[in-house]
Structures are given as C-alpha cells and as structure tokens.
Amino acid sequence: MSNDYLIHVKSSIDKLMYDLVSTLSATYPTIQGADIDNLVETDLFFKSEEPLLIWQFLTLQGAPKDPLYRLDFIVGCKTVSDSANYTLMSVNNDLRKSFEIDTRISVGDYSGTTAVENTGYFTIVGNSMAPQQYEHMSGVRFFNVTAMGARNI
C-alpha cells in the first residue's frame, strides 16, 4: 500500500460526507455531521437533539494488492425523539442515493490546507442497510458500504 493512500481514502470519505451535510442542510436546516472516529467533537454531536449524519472508515485492503483496493465504511443517521423514525428514514433515503451501486467516488488528499485531487477512485459494489440501533432516545441506522477501486500510479 502506498504510505499516503490510506489518508487519501479517509479524507475523501470525510469530504464527501461534509459535502452531503451541506447539501442536506437545504432540507434539514439543523443537520450536523460527525466522523465517529473524531473523538474531539463526536461527544458534542451525539448529545445534540439535531439530526446527525455519521460515518466511519473501516477497512482498506489490497485486492489483490496495490494499486487495486477494497474499501469498507459505514454511513448513517442519528435522530432524537423521532416518532416512528420518519426523519431517520427520510435522511437515510437521501444518504443512500449518494452510495448506490456503481457510484464512482474520486479519491484525493483533503487532509491538509491544499487539496490534492485525483489520486485514485472507488466504485460502490455493495450497500446494505443494517438493523436500527438505539441509544436512549436516539435512533441510529447505518448503511454498510463496500467499494472497489484503484490508486492512480
């Protein structure tokens, strides 16, 4: 694996999700977003009663080896006091559209002050909704997303 490619993939998922938060704010004005691995801010977001897009980068492995890769991550939503979970389902329906099978995701390095674009790509090959989870008055539901792609060489 290229030493920097892991960072490129993670930062690309982060960028995509923060862009989705901005896009969805037109429909859900108070929506927020949090990378589950962001230990600095996640606690604040999880205590909020506003809708929350959440995601987590899980795995990146050679398939079978560099420059070809398989990627697994989760994306989802959390809502609070959401009677019958209609807001949760509505947000997740909008979120699902961004990760439909055959969707191509461009990879770049967005971790620094200057973006480095087009370092690779992934194509979504699997997207399944996981069972709902509960945390006090919150409902949480994720999509398990799998993608295949390549690092540009």
C-alpha positions, 0 to 999 in steps of 0.5 A: 500500500502506498504510505499516503493512500490510506489518508487519501481514502479517509479524507475523501470519505470525510469530504464527501460526507461534509459535502452531503451535510451541506447539501442536506442542510437545504432540507434539514436546516439543523443537520450536523455531521460527525466522523465517529472516529473524531473523538474531539467533537463526536461527544458534542454531536451525539448529545445534540437533539439535531439530526446527525449524519455519521460515518466511519472508515473501516477497512482498506485492503489490497485486492489483490494488492496495490494499486487495486483496493477494497474499501469498507465504511459505514454511513448513517443517521442519528435522530432524537425523539423521532416518532416512528423514525420518519426523519431517520428514514427520510435522511437515510433515503437521501444518504443512500442515493449518494452510495448506490451501486456503481457510484464512482467516488474520486479519491484525493488528499483533503487532509491538509490546507491544499487539496490534492485531487485525483489520486485514485477512485472507488466504485460502490459494489455493495450497500446494505442497510443494517438493523436500527440501533438505539441509544436512549432516545436516539435512533441510529441506522447505518448503511454498510458500504463496500467499494472497489477501486484503484490508486492512480500510479 
